[in-house]
C-alpha cells in the first residue's frame, strides 16, 4: 500500500510539477491560520 502511494506521488509530480513539500507548506499555513482563529474565539469568550 505504501509503495503504491509513493509511486502515485512520483507520477503526480510529473503531471503537476508540484512536490508534496510545497503542498505540505501550504497545508501548514492553513492549519496555523485555523489555530489562530480558534485561539481568538477562546480569548473573546464566544
PDB file as gemmi writes it, atoms N, CA and C in Angstrom:
CRYST1    1.000    1.000    1.000  90.00  90.00  90.00 P 1                      
ATOM      1  N   UNK A   1       0.835  -1.195   0.000  1.00  0.00           N  
ATOM      2  CA  UNK A   1       0.000   0.000   0.000  1.00  0.00           C  
ATOM      3  C   UNK A   1       0.876   1.254   0.000  1.00  0.00           C  
ATOM      4  N   UNK A   2       1.879   1.285   0.865  1.00  0.00           N  
ATOM      5  CA  UNK A   2       2.753   2.450   0.948  1.00  0.00           C  
ATOM      6  C   UNK A   2       3.511   2.666  -0.360  1.00  0.00           C  
ATOM      7  N   UNK A   3       3.975   1.576  -0.947  1.00  0.00           N  
ATOM      8  CA  UNK A   3       4.706   1.697  -2.201  1.00  0.00           C  
ATOM      9  C   UNK A   3       3.808   2.251  -3.298  1.00  0.00           C  
ATOM     10  N   UNK A   4       2.557   1.837  -3.309  1.00  0.00           N  
ATOM     11  CA  UNK A   4       1.614   2.335  -4.311  1.00  0.00           C  
ATOM     12  C   UNK A   4       1.421   3.835  -4.142  1.00  0.00           C  
ATOM     13  N   UNK A   5       1.286   4.293  -2.886  1.00  0.00           N  
ATOM     14  CA  UNK A   5       1.091   5.721  -2.627  1.00  0.00           C  
ATOM     15  C   UNK A   5       2.323   6.515  -3.074  1.00  0.00           C  
ATOM     16  N   UNK A   6       3.509   5.996  -2.753  1.00  0.00           N  
ATOM     17  CA  UNK A   6       4.729   6.684  -3.162  1.00  0.00           C  
ATOM     18  C   UNK A   6       4.824   6.753  -4.685  1.00  0.00           C  
ATOM     19  N   UNK A   7       4.467   5.676  -5.339  1.00  0.00           N  
ATOM     20  CA  UNK A   7       4.512   5.658  -6.800  1.00  0.00           C  
ATOM     21  C   UNK A   7       3.533   6.680  -7.370  1.00  0.00           C  
ATOM     22  N   UNK A   8       2.346   6.776  -6.764  1.00  0.00           N  
ATOM     23  CA  UNK A   8       1.363   7.758  -7.217  1.00  0.00           C  
ATOM     24  C   UNK A   8       1.878   9.178  -7.030  1.00  0.00           C  
ATOM     25  N   UNK A   9       2.584   9.439  -5.932  1.00  0.00           N  
ATOM     26  CA  UNK A   9       3.148  10.770  -5.707  1.00  0.00           C  
ATOM     27  C   UNK A   9       4.205  11.104  -6.749  1.00  0.00           C  
ATOM     28  N   UNK A  10       5.002  10.122  -7.104  1.00  0.00           N  
ATOM     29  CA  UNK A  10       6.023  10.343  -8.141  1.00  0.00           C  
ATOM     30  C   UNK A  10       5.350  10.668  -9.469  1.00  0.00           C  
ATOM     31  N   UNK A  11       4.336   9.908  -9.824  1.00  0.00           N  
ATOM     32  CA  UNK A  11       3.632  10.160 -11.082  1.00  0.00           C  
ATOM     33  C   UNK A  11       2.922  11.509 -11.056  1.00  0.00           C  
ATOM     34  N   UNK A  12       2.363  11.883  -9.905  1.00  0.00           N  
ATOM     35  CA  UNK A  12       1.703  13.179  -9.785  1.00  0.00           C  
ATOM     36  C   UNK A  12       2.683  14.318 -10.007  1.00  0.00           C  
ATOM     37  N   UNK A  13       3.925  14.157  -9.575  1.00  0.00           N  
ATOM     38  CA  UNK A  13       4.908  15.217  -9.767  1.00  0.00           C  
ATOM     39  C   UNK A  13       5.113  15.471 -11.261  1.00  0.00           C  
ATOM     40  N   UNK A  14       5.147  14.416 -12.042  1.00  0.00           N  
ATOM     41  CA  UNK A  14       5.359  14.594 -13.474  1.00  0.00           C  
ATOM     42  C   UNK A  14       4.176  15.278 -14.146  1.00  0.00           C  
ATOM     43  N   UNK A  15       2.976  15.081 -13.624  1.00  0.00           N  
ATOM     44  CA  UNK A  15       1.816  15.714 -14.243  1.00  0.00           C  
ATOM     45  C   UNK A  15       1.576  17.121 -13.720  1.00  0.00           C  
ATOM     46  N   UNK A  16       1.876  17.374 -12.445  1.00  0.00           N  
ATOM     47  CA  UNK A  16       1.577  18.696 -11.876  1.00  0.00           C  
ATOM     48  C   UNK A  16       2.825  19.533 -11.628  1.00  0.00           C  
ATOM     49  N   UNK A  17       3.989  18.912 -11.565  1.00  0.00           N  
ATOM     50  CA  UNK A  17       5.263  19.576 -11.281  1.00  0.00           C  
ATOM     51  C   UNK A  17       5.263  20.261  -9.915  1.00  0.00           C  
ATOM     52  N   UNK A  18       4.447  19.766  -8.994  1.00  0.00           N  
ATOM     53  CA  UNK A  18       4.448  20.258  -7.622  1.00  0.00           C  
ATOM     54  C   UNK A  18       4.935  19.141  -6.713  1.00  0.00           C  
ATOM     55  N   UNK A  19       5.877  19.470  -5.863  1.00  0.00           N  
ATOM     56  CA  UNK A  19       6.312  18.466  -4.902  1.00  0.00           C  
ATOM     57  C   UNK A  19       5.359  18.459  -3.723  1.00  0.00           C  
ATOM     58  N   UNK A  20       5.359  17.386  -2.991  1.00  0.00           N  
ATOM     59  CA  UNK A  20       4.497  17.323  -1.812  1.00  0.00           C  
ATOM     60  C   UNK A  20       4.981  18.294  -0.747  1.00  0.00           C  
ATOM     61  N   UNK A  21       6.266  18.638  -0.762  1.00  0.00           N  
ATOM     62  CA  UNK A  21       6.787  19.599   0.212  1.00  0.00           C  
ATOM     63  C   UNK A  21       6.112  20.948   0.075  1.00  0.00           C  
ATOM     64  N   UNK A  22       5.918  21.392  -1.144  1.00  0.00           N  
ATOM     65  CA  UNK A  22       5.239  22.670  -1.384  1.00  0.00           C  
ATOM     66  C   UNK A  22       3.804  22.608  -0.878  1.00  0.00           C  
ATOM     67  N   UNK A  23       3.122  21.523  -1.200  1.00  0.00           N  
ATOM     68  CA  UNK A  23       1.732  21.369  -0.775  1.00  0.00           C  
ATOM     69  C   UNK A  23       1.630  21.243   0.742  1.00  0.00           C  
ATOM     70  N   UNK A  24       2.587  20.574   1.369  1.00  0.00           N  
ATOM     71  CA  UNK A  24       2.590  20.471   2.827  1.00  0.00           C  
ATOM     72  C   UNK A  24       2.840  21.835   3.458  1.00  0.00           C  
ATOM     73  N   UNK A  25       3.637  22.665   2.809  1.00  0.00           N  
ATOM     74  CA  UNK A  25       3.848  24.025   3.296  1.00  0.00           C  
ATOM     75  C   UNK A  25       2.569  24.838   3.260  1.00  0.00           C  
ATOM     76  N   UNK A  26       1.813  24.706   2.179  1.00  0.00           N  
ATOM     77  CA  UNK A  26       0.520  25.388   2.073  1.00  0.00           C  
ATOM     78  C   UNK A  26      -0.417  24.888   3.177  1.00  0.00           C  
ATOM     79  N   UNK A  27      -0.443  23.574   3.375  1.00  0.00           N  
ATOM     80  CA  UNK A  27      -1.291  22.991   4.414  1.00  0.00           C  
ATOM     81  C   UNK A  27      -0.888  23.511   5.793  1.00  0.00           C  
ATOM     82  N   UNK A  28       0.397  23.655   6.030  1.00  0.00           N  
ATOM     83  CA  UNK A  28       0.874  24.172   7.309  1.00  0.00           C  
ATOM     84  C   UNK A  28       0.365  25.586   7.552  1.00  0.00           C  
ATOM     85  N   UNK A  29       0.375  26.416   6.523  1.00  0.00           N  
ATOM     86  CA  UNK A  29      -0.131  27.785   6.659  1.00  0.00           C  
ATOM     87  C   UNK A  29      -1.627  27.791   6.962  1.00  0.00           C  
ATOM     88  N   UNK A  30      -2.361  26.917   6.310  1.00  0.00           N  
ATOM     89  CA  UNK A  30      -3.806  26.825   6.548  1.00  0.00           C  
ATOM     90  C   UNK A  30      -4.076  26.378   7.981  1.00  0.00           C  
ATOM     91  N   UNK A  31      -3.343  25.362   8.439  1.00  0.00           N  
ATOM     92  CA  UNK A  31      -3.541  24.863   9.800  1.00  0.00           C  
ATOM     93  C   UNK A  31      -3.196  25.932  10.830  1.00  0.00           C  
ATOM     94  N   UNK A  32      -2.141  26.712  10.584  1.00  0.00           N  
ATOM     95  CA  UNK A  32      -1.760  27.781  11.510  1.00  0.00           C  
ATOM     96  C   UNK A  32      -2.838  28.859  11.562  1.00  0.00           C  
ATOM     97  N   UNK A  33      -3.410  29.196  10.420  1.00  0.00           N  
ATOM     98  CA  UNK A  33      -4.474  30.204  10.382  1.00  0.00           C  
ATOM     99  C   UNK A  33      -5.704  29.704  11.134  1.00  0.00           C  
ATOM    100  N   UNK A  34      -6.030  28.430  10.973  1.00  0.00           N  
ATOM    101  CA  UNK A  34      -7.176  27.866  11.687  1.00  0.00           C  
ATOM    102  C   UNK A  34      -6.938  27.873  13.195  1.00  0.00           C  
ATOM    103  N   UNK A  35      -5.728  27.534  13.621  1.00  0.00           N  
ATOM    104  CA  UNK A  35      -5.408  27.530  15.048  1.00  0.00           C  
ATOM    105  C   UNK A  35      -5.480  28.942  15.618  1.00  0.00           C  
ATOM    106  N   UNK A  36      -5.002  29.913  14.857  1.00  0.00           N  
ATOM    107  CA  UNK A  36      -5.051  31.306  15.305  1.00  0.00           C  
ATOM    108  C   UNK A  36      -6.499  31.771  15.426  1.00  0.00           C  
ATOM    109  N   UNK A  37      -7.335  31.360  14.494  1.00  0.00           N  
ATOM    110  CA  UNK A  37      -8.751  31.733  14.539  1.00  0.00           C  
ATOM    111  C   UNK A  37      -9.436  31.104  15.750  1.00  0.00           C  
ATOM    112  N   UNK A  38      -9.105  29.851  16.037  1.00  0.00           N  
ATOM    113  CA  UNK A  38      -9.688  29.190  17.216  1.00  0.00           C  
ATOM    114  C   UNK A  38      -9.232  29.876  18.494  1.00  0.00           C  
ATOM    115  N   UNK A  39      -7.984  30.275  18.569  1.00  0.00           N  
ATOM    116  CA  UNK A  39      -7.461  30.945  19.762  1.00  0.00           C  
ATOM    117  C   UNK A  39      -8.172  32.275  19.969  1.00  0.00           C  
ATOM    118  N   UNK A  40      -8.493  32.966  18.899  1.00  0.00           N  
ATOM    119  CA  UNK A  40      -9.192  34.242  19.004  1.00  0.00           C  
ATOM    120  C   UNK A  40     -10.584  34.084  19.577  1.00  0.00           C  
ATOM    121  N   UNK A  41     -11.282  33.032  19.200  1.00  0.00           N  
ATOM    122  CA  UNK A  41     -12.635  32.838  19.734  1.00  0.00           C  
ATOM    123  C   UNK A  41     -12.579  32.428  21.197  1.00  0.00           C  
ATOM    124  N   UNK A  42     -11.555  31.699  21.604  1.00  0.00           N  
ATOM    125  CA  UNK A  42     -11.423  31.295  23.007  1.00  0.00           C  
ATOM    126  C   UNK A  42     -11.121  32.515  23.869  1.00  0.00           C  
ATOM    127  N   UNK A  43     -10.252  33.391  23.399  1.00  0.00           N  
ATOM    128  CA  UNK A  43      -9.882  34.574  24.175  1.00  0.00           C  
ATOM    129  C   UNK A  43     -11.047  35.540  24.326  1.00  0.00           C  
ATOM    130  N   UNK A  44     -11.887  35.647  23.301  1.00  0.00           N  
ATOM    131  CA  UNK A  44     -13.038  36.555  23.376  1.00  0.00           C  
ATOM    132  C   UNK A  44     -14.171  35.962  24.204  1.00  0.00           C  
ATOM    133  N   UNK A  45     -14.141  34.674  24.422  1.00  0.00           N  
ATOM    134  CA  UNK A  45     -15.168  34.020  25.214  1.00  0.00           C  
ATOM    135  C   UNK A  45     -16.456  33.760  24.471  1.00  0.00           C  
ATOM    136  N   UNK A  46     -16.403  33.704  23.152  1.00  0.00           N  
ATOM    137  CA  UNK A  46     -17.618  33.436  22.372  1.00  0.00           C  
ATOM    138  C   UNK A  46     -17.545  32.071  21.750  1.00  0.00           C  
TER     139      UNK A  46                                                      
END                                                                             
